[in-house]
């Protein structure tokens, strides 16, 4: 299995370390050509407007939008969740979105860096052990569509969601020291969601 990590800005190394621990090939993705042989992709946390600009300047934006529409599995964390959303609140007018996940997300919904926090999360379908959620200038899902499964909630807001092969978390599972979310993402049936069946 080959799970690429968009390596333009943000928590690239941390995601690669988790994938390495799971024995998954995790190449960096910096150009449209890097998308060709992937089974899945991770959009890391970082600064969403910066990543958005770099997706455009690298030529990745259109190619990535097309691959995701064709059913490529994607896990977006924090800024990556913002980039996957169909609607972004408090974003810049020139900020791009892949529109792959039927959610409305608010940038920095929990506040500034000073309001960053950690919280134990109950994961739907897990073994009952809490998952250590690390929230850093985290966005908030204000709305989730009917086709979106909510896999974890904090303080009344969904924080981990899934729509077909597209997963998104408002926290940073790659910083938790817990491999379970990445493991579940990697273990899903990647042939289950052909184009248009999300």
NULUM-93633 format. One record per residue: residue number from 1; residue in three letters; x, y, z of N, C-alpha, C in turn. Coordinates in Angstrom, 3 decimals. Layout:
REM NULUM-93633
+-----+------+----------+----------+----------+----------+----------+----------+----------+----------+----------+
:  nr : rest :     n_px :     n_py :     n_pz :    ca_px :    ca_py :    ca_pz :     c_px :     c_py :     c_pz :
+-----+------+----------+----------+----------+----------+----------+----------+----------+----------+----------+
: NUM :  ALA :        X :        Y :        Z :        X :        Y :        Z :        X :        Y :        Z :
...
+-----+------+----------+----------+----------+----------+----------+----------+----------+----------+----------+
END
This chain:
REM NULUM-93633
+-----+------+----------+----------+----------+----------+----------+----------+----------+----------+----------+
:  nr : rest :     n_px :     n_py :     n_pz :    ca_px :    ca_py :    ca_pz :     c_px :     c_py :     c_pz :
+-----+------+----------+----------+----------+----------+----------+----------+----------+----------+----------+
:   1 :  UNK :    0.843 :   -1.190 :    0.000 :    0.000 :    0.000 :    0.000 :    0.876 :    1.236 :    0.000 :
:   2 :  UNK :    0.442 :    2.268 :   -0.739 :    1.201 :    3.509 :   -0.845 :    0.285 :    4.677 :   -0.483 :
:   3 :  UNK :    0.603 :    5.366 :    0.614 :   -0.193 :    6.498 :    1.092 :    0.685 :    7.743 :    1.023 :
:   4 :  UNK :    0.411 :    8.611 :    0.066 :    1.198 :    9.827 :   -0.090 :    0.840 :   10.868 :    0.955 :
:   5 :  UNK :    1.798 :   11.730 :    1.262 :    1.578 :   12.851 :    2.175 :    1.885 :   14.137 :    1.409 :
:   6 :  UNK :    0.898 :   15.028 :    1.293 :    1.130 :   16.302 :    0.615 :    2.182 :   17.066 :    1.403 :
:   7 :  UNK :    3.319 :   17.289 :    0.769 :    4.511 :   17.779 :    1.473 :    4.852 :   19.201 :    1.058 :
:   8 :  UNK :    3.875 :   20.101 :    1.187 :    4.086 :   21.497 :    0.826 :    4.317 :   22.374 :    2.048 :
:   9 :  UNK :    3.664 :   22.038 :    3.153 :    3.786 :   22.804 :    4.392 :    3.044 :   22.034 :    5.480 :
:  10 :  UNK :    3.472 :   22.170 :    6.732 :    2.730 :   21.582 :    7.838 :    3.344 :   20.303 :    8.387 :
:  11 :  UNK :    2.492 :   19.449 :    8.988 :    2.922 :   18.274 :    9.749 :    3.247 :   17.075 :    8.858 :
:  12 :  UNK :    4.110 :   17.272 :    7.897 :    4.449 :   16.210 :    6.951 :    5.238 :   15.106 :    7.648 :
:  13 :  UNK :    6.297 :   15.465 :    8.334 :    7.168 :   14.479 :    8.978 :    6.390 :   13.636 :    9.981 :
:  14 :  UNK :    5.522 :   14.268 :   10.753 :    4.784 :   13.548 :   11.794 :    3.859 :   12.483 :   11.192 :
:  15 :  UNK :    3.188 :   12.821 :   10.091 :    2.336 :   11.815 :    9.426 :    3.182 :   10.686 :    8.848 :
:  16 :  UNK :    4.311 :   11.023 :    8.264 :    5.172 :    9.984 :    7.681 :    5.676 :    9.043 :    8.769 :
:  17 :  UNK :    5.973 :    9.574 :    9.956 :    6.442 :    8.725 :   11.055 :    5.357 :    7.736 :   11.482 :
:  18 :  UNK :    4.103 :    8.182 :   11.528 :    3.000 :    7.270 :   11.878 :    2.859 :    6.187 :   10.813 :
:  19 :  UNK :    2.879 :    6.592 :    9.544 :    2.743 :    5.617 :    8.460 :    3.921 :    4.651 :    8.439 :
:  20 :  UNK :    5.119 :    5.147 :    8.708 :    6.290 :    4.270 :    8.804 :    6.089 :    3.233 :    9.910 :
:  21 :  UNK :    5.557 :    3.680 :   11.062 :    5.320 :    2.766 :   12.179 :    4.301 :    1.682 :   11.818 :
:  22 :  UNK :    3.406 :    2.001 :   10.882 :    2.402 :    1.035 :   10.431 :    2.909 :    0.185 :    9.269 :
:  23 :  UNK :    4.139 :    0.431 :    8.838 :    4.708 :   -0.329 :    7.732 :    4.155 :    0.056 :    6.371 :
:  24 :  UNK :    3.714 :    1.301 :    6.240 :    3.103 :    1.785 :    5.002 :    4.094 :    2.667 :    4.254 :
:  25 :  UNK :    4.228 :    2.438 :    2.951 :    5.052 :    3.293 :    2.100 :    4.397 :    4.670 :    2.036 :
:  26 :  UNK :    5.150 :    5.732 :    2.381 :    4.570 :    7.067 :    2.506 :    5.405 :    8.104 :    1.753 :
:  27 :  UNK :    5.293 :    8.143 :    0.425 :    6.071 :    9.108 :   -0.345 :    5.534 :   10.532 :   -0.185 :
:  28 :  UNK :    6.425 :   11.504 :   -0.316 :    6.021 :   12.902 :   -0.339 :    5.328 :   13.204 :   -1.658 :
:  29 :  UNK :    4.317 :   14.065 :   -1.604 :    3.587 :   14.491 :   -2.803 :    3.788 :   15.997 :   -2.956 :
:  30 :  UNK :    4.450 :   16.382 :   -4.053 :    4.724 :   17.799 :   -4.307 :    4.307 :   18.238 :   -5.711 :
:  31 :  UNK :    3.963 :   17.277 :   -6.561 :    3.605 :   17.612 :   -7.942 :    2.497 :   16.671 :   -8.407 :
:  32 :  UNK :    1.793 :   17.028 :   -9.483 :    0.726 :   16.162 :   -9.984 :    1.216 :   14.749 :  -10.306 :
:  33 :  UNK :    2.449 :   14.625 :  -10.777 :    2.989 :   13.311 :  -11.124 :    3.088 :   12.394 :   -9.913 :
:  34 :  UNK :    3.268 :   12.973 :   -8.735 :    3.404 :   12.182 :   -7.508 :    2.103 :   11.490 :   -7.110 :
:  35 :  UNK :    0.971 :   11.905 :   -7.679 :   -0.321 :   11.328 :   -7.318 :   -0.604 :   10.008 :   -8.035 :
:  36 :  UNK :    0.138 :    9.737 :   -9.094 :   -0.233 :    8.673 :  -10.023 :   -0.388 :    7.300 :   -9.382 :
:  37 :  UNK :    0.542 :    6.869 :   -8.570 :    0.556 :    5.485 :   -8.093 :    0.044 :    5.330 :   -6.659 :
:  38 :  UNK :   -0.682 :    6.315 :   -6.156 :   -1.110 :    6.278 :   -4.753 :   -2.390 :    5.478 :   -4.554 :
:  39 :  UNK :   -2.463 :    4.805 :   -3.401 :   -3.704 :    4.160 :   -2.955 :   -4.533 :    5.101 :   -2.094 :
:  40 :  UNK :   -3.873 :    6.049 :   -1.441 :   -4.542 :    6.992 :   -0.549 :   -3.607 :    8.188 :   -0.338 :
:  41 :  UNK :   -4.140 :    9.221 :    0.326 :   -3.401 :   10.470 :    0.486 :   -3.724 :   11.100 :    1.831 :
:  42 :  UNK :   -2.752 :   11.792 :    2.388 :   -2.976 :   12.572 :    3.604 :   -2.715 :   14.044 :    3.314 :
:  43 :  UNK :   -3.682 :   14.882 :    3.697 :   -3.528 :   16.337 :    3.669 :   -3.245 :   16.767 :    5.101 :
:  44 :  UNK :   -2.020 :   17.182 :    5.413 :   -1.650 :   17.419 :    6.810 :   -2.155 :   18.749 :    7.351 :
:  45 :  UNK :   -2.034 :   18.871 :    8.670 :   -2.278 :   20.147 :    9.308 :   -1.166 :   21.127 :    8.960 :
:  46 :  UNK :   -1.426 :   22.374 :    9.201 :   -0.491 :   23.444 :    8.885 :   -1.276 :   24.735 :    8.832 :
:  47 :  UNK :   -0.994 :   25.570 :    7.841 :   -1.720 :   26.827 :    7.675 :   -2.514 :   26.705 :    6.380 :
:  48 :  UNK :   -3.835 :   26.694 :    6.495 :   -4.680 :   26.324 :    5.354 :   -4.544 :   27.284 :    4.180 :
:  49 :  UNK :   -4.412 :   28.579 :    4.431 :   -4.283 :   29.509 :    3.304 :   -2.946 :   29.330 :    2.604 :
:  50 :  UNK :   -1.891 :   29.066 :    3.371 :   -0.575 :   28.828 :    2.761 :   -0.591 :   27.555 :    1.925 :
:  51 :  UNK :   -1.142 :   26.466 :    2.488 :   -1.224 :   25.215 :    1.736 :   -2.066 :   25.420 :    0.476 :
:  52 :  UNK :   -3.154 :   26.173 :    0.605 :   -4.017 :   26.464 :   -0.533 :   -3.233 :   27.144 :   -1.657 :
:  53 :  UNK :   -2.450 :   28.159 :   -1.311 :   -1.640 :   28.867 :   -2.315 :   -0.602 :   27.943 :   -2.941 :
:  54 :  UNK :    0.014 :   27.092 :   -2.118 :    1.039 :   26.183 :   -2.633 :    0.441 :   25.091 :   -3.508 :
:  55 :  UNK :   -0.785 :   24.663 :   -3.217 :   -1.460 :   23.705 :   -4.098 :   -1.647 :   24.301 :   -5.491 :
:  56 :  UNK :   -2.011 :   25.583 :   -5.530 :   -2.172 :   26.246 :   -6.827 :   -0.840 :   26.378 :   -7.551 :
:  57 :  UNK :    0.169 :   26.928 :   -6.855 :    1.442 :   27.225 :   -7.522 :    2.188 :   25.958 :   -7.950 :
:  58 :  UNK :    1.959 :   24.845 :   -7.252 :    2.626 :   23.586 :   -7.602 :    1.926 :   22.838 :   -8.734 :
:  59 :  UNK :    0.709 :   23.286 :   -9.074 :   -0.085 :   22.580 :  -10.072 :   -0.847 :   21.394 :   -9.509 :
:  60 :  UNK :   -0.779 :   21.198 :   -8.195 :   -1.434 :   20.043 :   -7.574 :   -2.948 :   20.192 :   -7.450 :
:  61 :  UNK :   -3.441 :   21.408 :   -7.376 :   -4.847 :   21.613 :   -7.030 :   -5.796 :   20.892 :   -7.987 :
:  62 :  UNK :   -5.655 :   21.126 :   -9.281 :   -6.577 :   20.505 :  -10.240 :   -6.424 :   18.993 :  -10.273 :
:  63 :  UNK :   -5.172 :   18.525 :  -10.253 :   -4.925 :   17.078 :  -10.286 :   -5.482 :   16.406 :   -9.037 :
:  64 :  UNK :   -5.308 :   17.027 :   -7.885 :   -5.802 :   16.469 :   -6.632 :   -7.334 :   16.466 :   -6.606 :
:  65 :  UNK :   -7.934 :   17.553 :   -7.063 :   -9.397 :   17.617 :   -7.120 :   -9.944 :   16.486 :   -7.983 :
:  66 :  UNK :   -9.291 :   16.226 :   -9.109 :   -9.732 :   15.167 :  -10.018 :   -9.571 :   13.786 :   -9.398 :
:  67 :  UNK :   -8.416 :   13.531 :   -8.748 :   -8.196 :   12.217 :   -8.130 :   -9.178 :   11.955 :   -6.993 :
:  68 :  UNK :   -9.461 :   12.976 :   -6.193 :  -10.409 :   12.807 :   -5.089 :  -11.813 :   12.551 :   -5.642 :
:  69 :  UNK :  -12.196 :   13.263 :   -6.694 :  -13.498 :   13.035 :   -7.327 :  -13.597 :   11.627 :   -7.905 :
:  70 :  UNK :  -12.455 :   11.055 :   -8.290 :  -12.420 :    9.691 :   -8.824 :  -12.423 :    8.628 :   -7.733 :
:  71 :  UNK :  -12.428 :    9.056 :   -6.440 :  -12.547 :    8.101 :   -5.346 :  -11.288 :    7.851 :   -4.552 :
:  72 :  UNK :  -10.224 :    8.642 :   -4.765 :   -9.016 :    8.469 :   -3.962 :   -9.336 :    8.711 :   -2.487 :
:  73 :  UNK :   -8.906 :    7.799 :   -1.622 :   -9.101 :    7.961 :   -0.181 :   -8.183 :    9.072 :    0.329 :
:  74 :  UNK :   -8.744 :    9.964 :    1.155 :   -7.980 :   11.098 :    1.693 :   -8.291 :   11.240 :    3.172 :
:  75 :  UNK :   -7.244 :   11.491 :    3.956 :   -7.385 :   11.876 :    5.362 :   -6.842 :   13.287 :    5.495 :
:  76 :  UNK :   -7.701 :   14.226 :    5.873 :   -7.282 :   15.606 :    6.103 :   -7.333 :   15.922 :    7.587 :
:  77 :  UNK :   -6.228 :   16.430 :    8.126 :   -6.186 :   16.764 :    9.552 :   -6.017 :   18.269 :    9.714 :
:  78 :  UNK :   -6.840 :   18.874 :   10.564 :   -6.814 :   20.297 :   10.887 :   -6.913 :   21.124 :    9.605 :
:  79 :  UNK :   -5.823 :   21.707 :    9.128 :   -5.876 :   22.480 :    7.877 :   -6.340 :   21.604 :    6.721 :
:  80 :  UNK :   -5.965 :   20.336 :    6.730 :   -6.409 :   19.416 :    5.689 :   -7.916 :   19.254 :    5.679 :
:  81 :  UNK :   -8.539 :   19.284 :    6.856 :  -10.001 :   19.209 :    6.948 :  -10.636 :   20.439 :    6.314 :
:  82 :  UNK :  -10.022 :   21.599 :    6.527 :  -10.527 :   22.835 :    5.923 :  -10.468 :   22.730 :    4.404 :
:  83 :  UNK :   -9.381 :   22.194 :    3.884 :   -9.206 :   22.087 :    2.434 :  -10.185 :   21.105 :    1.795 :
:  84 :  UNK :  -10.686 :   20.156 :    2.554 :  -11.630 :   19.169 :    2.018 :  -13.081 :   19.644 :    2.048 :
:  85 :  UNK :  -13.389 :   20.645 :    2.848 :  -14.767 :   21.058 :    3.114 :  -15.436 :   21.692 :    1.895 :
:  86 :  UNK :  -16.775 :   21.559 :    1.842 :  -17.533 :   22.236 :    0.794 :  -17.745 :   23.712 :    1.123 :
:  87 :  UNK :  -17.702 :   24.073 :    2.412 :  -17.894 :   25.476 :    2.805 :  -16.941 :   25.816 :    3.943 :
:  88 :  UNK :  -16.248 :   26.959 :    3.797 :  -15.284 :   27.413 :    4.798 :  -15.715 :   28.782 :    5.307 :
:  89 :  UNK :  -15.883 :   28.892 :    6.620 :  -16.218 :   30.164 :    7.247 :  -14.947 :   30.805 :    7.801 :
:  90 :  UNK :  -14.878 :   32.126 :    7.733 :  -13.722 :   32.896 :    8.213 :  -12.451 :   32.613 :    7.421 :
:  91 :  UNK :  -12.615 :   32.155 :    6.186 :  -11.458 :   31.941 :    5.320 :  -11.204 :   33.166 :    4.458 :
:  92 :  UNK :  -10.084 :   33.165 :    3.758 :   -9.784 :   34.246 :    2.829 :  -10.551 :   34.022 :    1.529 :
:  93 :  UNK :  -10.898 :   35.106 :    0.826 :  -11.657 :   34.956 :   -0.424 :  -10.941 :   34.108 :   -1.477 :
:  94 :  UNK :   -9.596 :   34.120 :   -1.464 :   -8.847 :   33.374 :   -2.473 :   -8.474 :   31.963 :   -2.016 :
:  95 :  UNK :   -9.005 :   31.551 :   -0.866 :   -8.674 :   30.232 :   -0.329 :   -9.415 :   29.157 :   -1.118 :
:  96 :  UNK :   -8.681 :   28.126 :   -1.540 :   -9.315 :   27.062 :   -2.326 :   -9.870 :   25.974 :   -1.418 :
:  97 :  UNK :  -10.793 :   25.220 :   -1.978 :  -11.358 :   24.066 :   -1.282 :  -11.574 :   22.973 :   -2.311 :
:  98 :  UNK :  -11.326 :   21.733 :   -1.903 :  -11.546 :   20.605 :   -2.801 :  -13.023 :   20.218 :   -2.884 :
:  99 :  UNK :  -13.829 :   20.683 :   -1.922 :  -15.254 :   20.405 :   -1.942 :  -15.592 :   18.928 :   -1.894 :
: 100 :  UNK :  -14.744 :   18.134 :   -1.224 :  -14.902 :   16.680 :   -1.223 :  -15.696 :   16.144 :   -0.037 :
: 101 :  UNK :  -15.975 :   16.997 :    0.929 :  -16.611 :   16.570 :    2.167 :  -17.755 :   17.533 :    2.468 :
: 102 :  UNK :  -18.964 :   17.010 :    2.616 :  -20.148 :   17.851 :    2.804 :  -20.229 :   18.359 :    4.243 :
: 103 :  UNK :  -19.358 :   19.317 :    4.530 :  -19.319 :   19.945 :    5.853 :  -19.105 :   21.443 :    5.690 :
: 104 :  UNK :  -19.532 :   22.183 :    6.706 :  -19.165 :   23.587 :    6.852 :  -18.186 :   23.663 :    8.004 :
: 105 :  UNK :  -17.020 :   24.254 :    7.756 :  -15.966 :   24.317 :    8.758 :  -15.588 :   25.770 :    9.007 :
: 106 :  UNK :  -15.346 :   26.092 :   10.267 :  -14.913 :   27.444 :   10.639 :  -13.438 :   27.410 :   11.028 :
: 107 :  UNK :  -12.617 :   28.183 :   10.314 :  -11.186 :   28.263 :   10.629 :  -10.994 :   28.811 :   12.042 :
: 108 :  UNK :  -10.006 :   28.255 :   12.739 :   -9.657 :   28.703 :   14.099 :  -10.892 :   28.786 :   15.006 :
: 109 :  UNK :  -11.782 :   27.807 :   14.857 :  -13.051 :   27.840 :   15.568 :  -12.928 :   27.815 :   17.081 :
: 110 :  UNK :  -11.830 :   27.254 :   17.599 :  -11.632 :   27.207 :   19.050 :  -10.798 :   28.382 :   19.551 :
: 111 :  UNK :  -10.325 :   29.238 :   18.641 :   -9.539 :   30.395 :   19.058 :   -8.108 :   30.347 :   18.523 :
: 112 :  UNK :   -7.262 :   31.131 :   19.141 :   -5.880 :   31.293 :   18.691 :   -4.994 :   30.171 :   19.230 :
: 113 :  UNK :   -3.718 :   30.295 :   18.972 :   -2.736 :   29.329 :   19.477 :   -2.845 :   29.169 :   20.994 :
: 114 :  UNK :   -3.156 :   30.265 :   21.686 :   -3.259 :   30.223 :   23.154 :   -4.418 :   29.363 :   23.631 :
: 115 :  UNK :   -5.421 :   29.176 :   22.778 :   -6.565 :   28.344 :   23.154 :   -6.387 :   26.879 :   22.710 :
: 116 :  UNK :   -5.200 :   26.503 :   22.285 :   -4.944 :   25.104 :   21.932 :   -5.089 :   24.238 :   23.178 :
: 117 :  UNK :   -5.495 :   22.970 :   22.984 :   -5.768 :   22.110 :   24.140 :   -5.700 :   20.649 :   23.723 :
: 118 :  UNK :   -5.742 :   19.771 :   24.712 :   -5.843 :   18.340 :   24.495 :   -7.092 :   17.823 :   25.196 :
: 119 :  UNK :   -7.722 :   16.815 :   24.609 :   -8.932 :   16.241 :   25.192 :   -9.038 :   14.768 :   24.804 :
: 120 :  UNK :   -9.497 :   13.932 :   25.745 :   -9.756 :   12.527 :   25.445 :  -11.037 :   12.420 :   24.625 :
: 121 :  UNK :  -10.983 :   11.626 :   23.561 :  -12.113 :   11.476 :   22.654 :  -12.561 :   10.018 :   22.618 :
: 122 :  UNK :  -13.872 :    9.819 :   22.552 :  -14.434 :    8.486 :   22.351 :  -14.600 :    8.265 :   20.852 :
: 123 :  UNK :  -13.897 :    7.265 :   20.310 :  -13.974 :    6.965 :   18.892 :  -15.083 :    5.961 :   18.627 :
: 124 :  UNK :  -15.950 :    6.286 :   17.684 :  -16.998 :    5.361 :   17.281 :  -16.369 :    4.089 :   16.723 :
: 125 :  UNK :  -16.832 :    2.952 :   17.187 :  -16.356 :    1.684 :   16.666 :  -14.988 :    1.270 :   17.163 :
: 126 :  UNK :  -14.477 :    1.915 :   18.211 :  -13.147 :    1.553 :   18.713 :  -13.266 :    0.618 :   19.908 :
: 127 :  UNK :  -12.147 :    0.352 :   20.540 :  -12.092 :   -0.621 :   21.633 :  -12.447 :   -0.035 :   22.998 :
: 128 :  UNK :  -12.942 :    1.177 :   23.025 :  -13.334 :    1.789 :   24.287 :  -12.267 :    2.643 :   24.930 :
: 129 :  UNK :  -11.022 :    2.498 :   24.485 :   -9.964 :    3.360 :   25.027 :  -10.116 :    4.762 :   24.455 :
: 130 :  UNK :   -9.961 :    5.819 :   25.277 :  -10.048 :    7.180 :   24.737 :   -8.879 :    7.466 :   23.802 :
: 131 :  UNK :   -9.140 :    8.321 :   22.834 :   -8.103 :    8.742 :   21.901 :   -7.640 :   10.133 :   22.318 :
: 132 :  UNK :   -6.333 :   10.360 :   22.450 :   -5.838 :   11.672 :   22.897 :   -5.862 :   12.700 :   21.761 :
: 133 :  UNK :   -6.889 :   13.545 :   21.747 :   -7.025 :   14.567 :   20.713 :   -6.162 :   15.779 :   21.011 :
: 134 :  UNK :   -5.369 :   16.198 :   20.040 :   -4.497 :   17.377 :   20.172 :   -5.062 :   18.451 :   19.242 :
: 135 :  UNK :   -5.598 :   19.523 :   19.826 :   -6.253 :   20.592 :   19.080 :   -5.367 :   21.839 :   19.100 :
: 136 :  UNK :   -4.863 :   22.234 :   17.926 :   -3.968 :   23.387 :   17.819 :   -4.560 :   24.365 :   16.818 :
: 137 :  UNK :   -5.019 :   25.517 :   17.290 :   -5.716 :   26.481 :   16.421 :   -6.729 :   25.751 :   15.555 :
: 138 :  UNK :   -7.477 :   24.904 :   16.205 :   -8.304 :   23.932 :   15.484 :   -9.537 :   24.567 :   14.845 :
: 139 :  UNK :   -9.905 :   24.061 :   13.671 :  -11.193 :   24.449 :   13.089 :  -12.334 :   23.740 :   13.806 :
: 140 :  UNK :  -13.557 :   24.178 :   13.519 :  -14.765 :   23.561 :   14.079 :  -15.706 :   23.210 :   12.930 :
: 141 :  UNK :  -16.224 :   21.982 :   12.947 :  -17.274 :   21.614 :   12.004 :  -18.588 :   22.196 :   12.514 :
: 142 :  UNK :  -19.114 :   23.170 :   11.789 :  -20.383 :   23.810 :   12.182 :  -21.592 :   23.043 :   11.644 :
: 143 :  UNK :  -21.389 :   22.312 :   10.548 :  -22.470 :   21.553 :    9.925 :  -21.879 :   20.325 :    9.269 :
: 144 :  UNK :  -22.582 :   19.198 :    9.354 :  -22.189 :   18.005 :    8.596 :  -23.403 :   17.532 :    7.806 :
: 145 :  UNK :  -23.169 :   17.137 :    6.557 :  -24.253 :   16.676 :    5.694 :  -24.761 :   15.303 :    6.089 :
: 146 :  UNK :  -25.893 :   14.927 :    5.513 :  -26.536 :   13.660 :    5.849 :  -25.677 :   12.448 :    5.492 :
: 147 :  UNK :  -24.823 :   12.579 :    4.488 :  -23.991 :   11.452 :    4.052 :  -22.696 :   11.335 :    4.842 :
: 148 :  UNK :  -22.498 :   12.219 :    5.811 :  -21.253 :   12.255 :    6.587 :  -21.442 :   11.499 :    7.901 :
: 149 :  UNK :  -20.563 :   10.546 :    8.166 :  -20.580 :    9.806 :    9.427 :  -19.720 :   10.537 :   10.450 :
: 150 :  UNK :  -20.257 :   10.740 :   11.638 :  -19.507 :   11.372 :   12.730 :  -18.884 :   10.262 :   13.576 :
: 151 :  UNK :  -17.558 :   10.264 :   13.665 :  -16.828 :    9.203 :   14.364 :  -16.330 :    9.615 :   15.740 :
: 152 :  UNK :  -16.297 :   10.909 :   16.022 :  -15.919 :   11.397 :   17.352 :  -16.445 :   12.814 :   17.521 :
: 153 :  UNK :  -16.789 :   13.146 :   18.771 :  -17.371 :   14.449 :   19.111 :  -16.624 :   15.015 :   20.317 :
: 154 :  UNK :  -16.461 :   16.337 :   20.333 :  -15.936 :   17.014 :   21.521 :  -16.773 :   18.259 :   21.775 :
: 155 :  UNK :  -17.277 :   18.386 :   22.984 :  -18.017 :   19.583 :   23.401 :  -19.166 :   19.894 :   22.433 :
: 156 :  UNK :  -19.848 :   18.840 :   21.979 :  -21.012 :   19.014 :   21.116 :  -20.711 :   19.181 :   19.638 :
: 157 :  UNK :  -19.442 :   19.233 :   19.254 :  -19.068 :   19.396 :   17.847 :  -18.410 :   18.124 :   17.318 :
: 158 :  UNK :  -18.774 :   17.705 :   16.101 :  -18.022 :   16.614 :   15.475 :  -16.556 :   17.025 :   15.314 :
: 159 :  UNK :  -15.644 :   16.088 :   15.578 :  -14.214 :   16.383 :   15.425 :  -13.505 :   15.371 :   14.524 :
: 160 :  UNK :  -14.168 :   14.244 :   14.245 :  -13.654 :   13.256 :   13.302 :  -14.842 :   12.774 :   12.486 :
: 161 :  UNK :  -14.758 :   12.942 :   11.156 :  -15.874 :   12.596 :   10.293 :  -15.370 :   11.813 :    9.085 :
: 162 :  UNK :  -16.322 :   11.155 :    8.429 :  -15.987 :   10.357 :    7.250 :  -17.154 :   10.398 :    6.269 :
: 163 :  UNK :  -16.831 :   10.620 :    5.010 :  -17.820 :   10.524 :    3.944 :  -17.222 :    9.634 :    2.870 :
: 164 :  UNK :  -17.625 :    8.378 :    2.849 :  -17.013 :    7.421 :    1.933 :  -15.528 :    7.290 :    2.240 :
: 165 :  UNK :  -14.670 :    7.481 :    1.233 :  -13.230 :    7.332 :    1.456 :  -12.545 :    8.596 :    1.968 :
: 166 :  UNK :  -13.341 :    9.653 :    2.220 :  -12.774 :   10.936 :    2.657 :  -12.973 :   11.089 :    4.165 :
: 167 :  UNK :  -11.860 :   11.196 :    4.884 :  -11.862 :   11.347 :    6.336 :  -11.317 :   12.729 :    6.690 :
: 168 :  UNK :  -11.791 :   13.292 :    7.796 :  -11.246 :   14.577 :    8.246 :  -11.352 :   14.691 :    9.756 :
: 169 :  UNK :  -10.305 :   15.237 :   10.352 :  -10.306 :   15.496 :   11.792 :   -9.913 :   16.948 :   12.027 :
: 170 :  UNK :  -10.535 :   17.561 :   13.023 :  -10.171 :   18.939 :   13.362 :   -8.977 :   18.973 :   14.311 :
: 171 :  UNK :   -8.577 :   17.808 :   14.797 :   -7.414 :   17.699 :   15.685 :   -6.274 :   17.021 :   14.924 :
: 172 :  UNK :   -5.175 :   16.766 :   15.624 :   -3.957 :   16.225 :   15.016 :   -3.681 :   14.805 :   15.521 :
: 173 :  UNK :   -4.244 :   13.772 :   14.887 :   -3.963 :   12.405 :   15.351 :   -2.493 :   12.032 :   15.197 :
: 174 :  UNK :   -1.794 :   12.675 :   14.290 :   -0.377 :   12.371 :   14.068 :    0.511 :   12.823 :   15.230 :
: 175 :  UNK :   -0.023 :   13.672 :   16.117 :    0.744 :   14.156 :   17.273 :    0.370 :   13.438 :   18.561 :
: 176 :  UNK :   -0.525 :   12.469 :   18.482 :   -1.107 :   11.865 :   19.685 :   -0.291 :   10.711 :   20.255 :
: 177 :  UNK :    0.570 :   10.103 :   19.441 :    1.247 :    8.889 :   19.863 :    0.364 :    7.661 :   19.770 :
: 178 :  UNK :   -0.827 :    7.802 :   19.184 :   -1.807 :    6.727 :   19.050 :   -2.029 :    6.487 :   17.557 :
: 179 :  UNK :   -1.848 :    5.258 :   17.112 :   -1.888 :    4.944 :   15.681 :   -3.277 :    4.565 :   15.167 :
: 180 :  UNK :   -4.283 :    4.519 :   16.025 :   -5.548 :    3.886 :   15.648 :   -6.272 :    4.563 :   14.490 :
: 181 :  UNK :   -6.293 :    5.886 :   14.441 :   -7.030 :    6.550 :   13.354 :   -6.340 :    6.303 :   12.022 :
: 182 :  UNK :   -5.020 :    6.460 :   11.979 :   -4.297 :    6.165 :   10.745 :   -4.477 :    4.697 :   10.349 :
: 183 :  UNK :   -4.471 :    3.806 :   11.340 :   -4.647 :    2.381 :   11.051 :   -6.004 :    2.122 :   10.415 :
: 184 :  UNK :   -7.057 :    2.703 :   10.968 :   -8.396 :    2.508 :   10.412 :   -8.499 :    3.094 :    9.006 :
: 185 :  UNK :   -7.882 :    4.255 :    8.799 :   -7.885 :    4.862 :    7.474 :   -7.179 :    3.961 :    6.461 :
: 186 :  UNK :   -6.027 :    3.446 :    6.829 :   -5.255 :    2.580 :    5.941 :   -5.984 :    1.263 :    5.680 :
: 187 :  UNK :   -6.672 :    0.739 :    6.702 :   -7.309 :   -0.574 :    6.596 :   -8.620 :   -0.571 :    5.821 :
: 188 :  UNK :   -9.199 :    0.598 :    5.535 :  -10.476 :    0.606 :    4.822 :  -10.311 :   -0.022 :    3.438 :
: 189 :  UNK :  -11.407 :   -0.464 :    2.879 :  -11.397 :   -1.064 :    1.547 :  -11.280 :    0.053 :    0.512 :
: 190 :  UNK :  -10.100 :    0.202 :   -0.058 :   -9.844 :    1.315 :   -0.972 :  -10.432 :    1.105 :   -2.357 :
: 191 :  UNK :  -10.996 :   -0.057 :   -2.612 :  -11.657 :   -0.299 :   -3.890 :  -13.177 :   -0.191 :   -3.775 :
: 192 :  UNK :  -13.637 :    0.207 :   -2.605 :  -15.078 :    0.192 :   -2.333 :  -15.805 :    1.404 :   -2.913 :
: 193 :  UNK :  -15.084 :    2.478 :   -3.184 :  -15.737 :    3.733 :   -3.559 :  -15.332 :    4.184 :   -4.958 :
: 194 :  UNK :  -15.880 :    3.586 :   -6.008 :  -15.575 :    4.059 :   -7.349 :  -16.148 :    5.451 :   -7.569 :
: 195 :  UNK :  -15.714 :    6.069 :   -8.651 :  -16.113 :    7.452 :   -8.965 :  -17.619 :    7.643 :   -8.835 :
: 196 :  UNK :  -17.985 :    8.713 :   -8.128 :  -19.386 :    9.096 :   -8.018 :  -20.191 :    8.350 :   -6.980 :
: 197 :  UNK :  -19.554 :    7.445 :   -6.211 :  -20.322 :    6.654 :   -5.239 :  -19.927 :    6.997 :   -3.817 :
: 198 :  UNK :  -20.006 :    8.291 :   -3.483 :  -19.726 :    8.717 :   -2.121 :  -20.975 :    9.143 :   -1.450 :
+-----+------+----------+----------+----------+----------+----------+----------+----------+----------+----------+
END
